[in-house]
């Protein structure tokens, strides 16, 4: 749908320029003129190179690594758009950083997700468009509308097109907390689920004690929202193979891949790791792990933006009959 000239403008922060370009191309508008840089002391400098008065503005920026820099950059861009009299400002955040700090897990912990929600609102955002929040209840932290997209359909379609045998395939949740999102993924491709019993040893380390469900002789697909260090996924895969699984693949919405995650995943027993491009990954890093398969989620975001701009329902995008698969990048 080409809506060029009808008051919609799409701008890209520095975190997701490739994805932003794909989204703008699918909608049929050019990326807005925006320059983002840094002053000598590291402060964000930026300039809007076109009129935005009265326009519906969509700012595409994941708050991924470096998280704090990308977050502050997004806040500064929103503030500039507000002061330039943009009509409506939607922060399109494919990956929402700080979403894992959604509650006080122990005494005197911060609730950083709520703080970020406050910052975005105070900066001037009128709406948030994001995908697969680590804790869906974060939507309630905002006093502005939040459209929460799900990556399960695009990931499921990838496996469906590979011709999986539902009678011999199991979707696996790495822990009980991910069971609901794994069930949603499993329903897309018509397979049962199994659930890992995970115990966290420390902040970035855990062990998988066991697997609840029948996985012997099955093709297993571990589904999660985020792969960060890769420790949980690798240990879940080892547990599955130890129980007689035929093979194990992993899939996730957000490939954070921090530290030596790529080396760990490549050296693991996983046959394949499929993820969406909500977080950019350089070609140099991709080369470390040839097992990685990246899918583009630009089609789903483009359709959501078109629907928001046209005052149409976004909920139809969650219909399991409405596959919007990601294009394979590699």
QUIFEN-V611071 format. One record per backbone hydrogen bond with DSSP energy under -0.5 kcal/mol. CO is the residue of the C=O (numbers start at 1). NH is the residue of the N-H. Records with the same first field share a line. If there is no record, write none. Layout:
CO=NH ; NH
This chain:
1=3
3=6
7=56
9=58
10=32
11=60
16=20
17=21
18=22
19=23
20=24
21=25
22=26
23=27
24=28 ; 29
27=3
30=10
32=34
33=49
35=47
37=45
39=42
43=39
45=37
47=35 ; 49
52=55 ; 87
55=57 ; 87 ; 88
56=9
57=90
58=11 ; 60
59=61 ; 92
60=13
62=64
66=70
67=71
68=72
69=73
70=74
71=75
72=76
73=77
74=78
75=79
76=80
77=81
78=82
79=83
80=84
81=86
82=85
85=54
88=57 ; 90
89=91 ; 126 ; 127
90=59 ; 92
91=93 ; 129
92=61 ; 94
93=131
95=63 ; 97
96=99
98=101
100=102
101=113
103=105
106=109
110=112
111=114 ; 115
112=116
113=117
114=118
115=119
116=120
117=121
118=122
119=123
120=124 ; 125
121=124
126=145
127=91
128=147
129=93
130=149
135=138
136=139
137=140
138=141
139=142
145=128
146=148
147=130 ; 149
149=132
151=155
152=156
153=157
154=158 ; 326
155=159
156=160
157=161
158=162
159=164
160=163
164=166
165=168
166=169
168=219
169=192
170=221
171=194
172=223
173=196
175=178
176=179
178=182
179=183
180=184
181=185
182=186
183=187
184=188
185=189
186=190 ; 191
192=171
194=173
195=212
196=198
197=209 ; 210
199=207
202=205
205=201 ; 202
207=199 ; 209
210=197
211=213
212=195
213=215
215=218
218=220 ; 246 ; 247
219=170
220=222 ; 249
221=172
222=251
223=174
224=253
225=254
226=228
227=256 ; 257
228=258
230=234
231=235
232=236
233=237
234=238
235=239
236=240
237=241
238=242
239=243
240=243 ; 245
241=244
244=217
247=220
248=271 ; 272
249=222
250=274
251=224
252=276
253=255 ; 276 ; 278
254=227 ; 256
258=261
260=264
261=265
262=266
263=267
264=268
265=268
272=250
273=293
274=252
275=295
276=255 ; 278 ; 279
282=286
283=287
285=288 ; 289
286=289
289=292
291=273
293=275
294=329 ; 330
295=277
296=327
297=301
298=302
299=303
300=304
301=305
302=306
303=307
304=308
305=309
306=310
307=312
308=311
314=317
315=318
316=319
319=322
321=323
327=296
